[in-house]
Amino acid sequence: MPTPDIPEHHDPFPDFPVDPDVTLEADVPPPRIHTAVVAAVAVGGALGAVARWAIAELMPHDRGAFPWDTLLTNVSGCFLIGVLMVLVIERWQKRPLVRPFFGTGILGGFTTFSTYAVDTRTLLAAHHPGTAAAYLGGTLGVGLVAVVAGLRLAERVIR
């Protein structure tokens, strides 16, 4: 049976930078695991997790109370991810460990969307559906605004 013709890929955004981890080719072998990248992610992740733990310790909350610590952690992490992406693209293109260390490592270990899900469930279990809904939607909305704010601020500072 003949294979159907596969149309050639058309890049709708030819002028935008391409993430080096992403490829449009289907037959490219998987990348080699680089020890330096794994170490950068591990060390960064440990630092980010310790920072998240410190915020949780400084801002404890009772079961069923609004989780301000998790909201602060996730929103500030979103803001910093926006800043980091501009810096990686505009300033640190030739530094291959910056994004794994800061982005995947520190900010990946710092932000905690799994705790966000558990906090939402805990608010529901404590019979606070309105608070749970506000927290659920508010975190996503404010987090997205924070990413854009981080992007725009970093762009202004760089230019």
N, C-alpha and C positions, 0 to 999 in steps of 0.2 A: 504494500500500500504506500503510495507516495506521501511524503510529508507536505503539509500545506505551507505555502509561502508565508514566512513571518515578515511583517512589514518592518522596515528599518526604523529604529527608534529616532524620534524627533524630540530634541530637548526644547521644551517650551521656555526655559529660562537660561539661554546660553551665556548671559553675562554675569550670572550669579556664581559665587565660588562653590565648588563642589567639595563636600566632605570627603577627605581621603579614605575614610573607612567604607565609603559607598562606591559601588561600581555598577555600571549599566550593562556590563558584559555578562552573559549567562555562563560562559565557559571558563571563567577565571577561577583558578584553584583557590581554596581558602588560604588566608594569610597565615604565615608562620607566627607562632606565639613567641613574642620577644620578652625575655626575662626582665629587661629594664622596664617595660611597660607594665607588666604584672606587678613588679615591685613598687612602681610609682602609684598604681591604683591601690595596692594594699596599704602602703604607708599613708597615703592621702585619705583612704577610707577610715583608717584607725583614728587619724586626727579629727576628721569630720564627725565621727561617732562620739568621740570624747567631748567635742564642742556641743553636740546635741545633748548628750547626757548632762553636761554642766548647766545648760539652759533649763532642762527639765528639773534639775535639783534646785535651781534658783527660783523657779516658778511652779512649785507643786500645786496640784489642784485635787479637790475631793472628787470621788466617783460621782458622775452625773453633773459636775460643774463644768463650765465652759473651759476647754483646754487651750488657754492663751499661749502656753509654752509651745505647743505643736503648731499653732497658727503662726506665731512669731518665727519659729524655725523654718517652716515651709515657705512663708512669704519672703523672708530675708534671703533664703536660699535661692528662690526664683529670681529675685532681683540680682543676686550675685552671678547667677547663670547667665542672665542677659548681659551683664558687664563682661564676663569672661568670654562669651562668644565674640563680642566686638574685638576684644584684645587679641584673641587667638587669630582672628581673620585679618585685623589691621596691623598688629604689631609683632606677634609671635608666630608667624607662619613657619619659620624654619626651626622651631623648638618642639620636637616631636613628643616630649614628655609633659609639656604644660597642660594640655587638655586631659590626658589620662590622670595626672596627679591632682589638678584642681577640679576639673569637671566631674569625671567619673569617680575619683577618689574622695577628695575633701567634700565637695558639694553633694555627691551621691551618698556619702556616709552621713552628712549633716542633715539633709532633708529626709523626711520620714513620712512618706505617704502611706506606709503600712500602719503606722500609729494613727494617722489621720482616719483611716478606715475603722480601726479598733475604737478610737474615740467616738466616732459617729455611732457605731453599734452600742457603745456604752451609754451614750446619751439617750438612744432609743430604749435601751433596757431599763434606764432610770426614769422612763416615762416623760421624756422631754423631747417630743417629736419636733416641735417648732424650733428649738435650739439646735437639734440635730440637723434639720433641714437648712437653717441659716449657716451653720458651720460647714456643712457639706458644700453648698453652693457658694458661700462666701469665700471659702478657702480657694476654690477653683477660680472664681472671678478675680479676687484680689491677687492671687498668684499670677494669673495671666497679665494683669495690669502691671505687676511688679517686674515681670520679665521685660515687657515693653519699656517701662521706665528705666530699667537698667541698661537696655540697649541704647535708648535715646540719650541718656546721661553720658554713657561712655563715648558715644559718637560725638557729642558736643565737646567733651573734654579733649578728645584726641584731635579733633579738627580745630 
